[in-house]
Amino acid sequence: MNDTEIVASIILTTLLILLLIAGVTISFFIASRQRSKQQVELAQARLTYEMELRQVETEVSEHLMQQFAQELHDNIGHILTCIRLEVENKKLDHPGLDKILNPVETYLDDASHQLRLLSRSLNTDYISNVGLDNAIQIEVERQKQLKKFDVHYEHDYFQSSLDKNQELMAFRIFQEVTQNAMRHSKAKNLYVSLKSTPDFELCVRDDGKGFLVEDMMQSPRASGLKNVIKRASMADLVCQVNSMLGEGCTYILHNKKVSVKSVL
């Protein structure tokens, strides 16, 4: 074998080695791309599954609340009506009992009114029909009559960027927040504001005892707070929670596109 053949053999061998290396590199690259694609598809599938699961949970929850609202309206409402009729009959049969039975009628009227407000606040179809602003006003009126604290409501809500499902979830979050304040805050005042311009914002603030947000999120008592955050995420919204001991608590619910400094 002469020098030319040796050089040609070396060049050919080198080319074959380079081709082999290139082939292995391309194979690894393609495999990596496929793994990345599969991971993205798997993550997307998980996200879709979680969203569908949350949607089913929401639909089941709303269906149960609607049934409960109907049961309250039909059954408890009927019982209160029967009691009122019985009281009126007693007053007709025994006129001397008017002064004794008048306060009972007043309490029955209050109970019936509270029942109507509660059944409306639980009725999904009713909330969707009246809109977020009216639904919150109804709930505010109910909260005022419970006299746990003074409720102050300011609203500037016209055309909203939220769809019906987001409005419904925003209302459920409002209910959750106010119930938490009623049970735990020891507040004297609750301040509620609802705005649609320039972006949607629902703010609920109390002047109660407050808490440390990070500590609360780690405690077993955080179910209500975590539920608020979860509901907001399900509706593609963000809930900002600010609180300090002795300084009350503020919840701000808004669109995800709005930039905030401290968001859970």
Secondary structure as UniProt FT lines:
FT   HELIX           3..71
FT   HELIX           72..76
FT   HELIX           77..93
FT   HELIX           95..97
FT   HELIX           98..122
FT   HELIX           124..146
FT   STRAND          150..156
FT   HELIX           164..180
FT   HELIX           181..185
FT   STRAND          189..195
FT   STRAND          201..206
FT   HELIX           213..218
FT   HELIX           220..222
FT   HELIX           223..234
FT   TURN            235..236
FT   STRAND          237..243
FT   TURN            245..246
FT   STRAND          249..255
FT   TURN            256..257
//
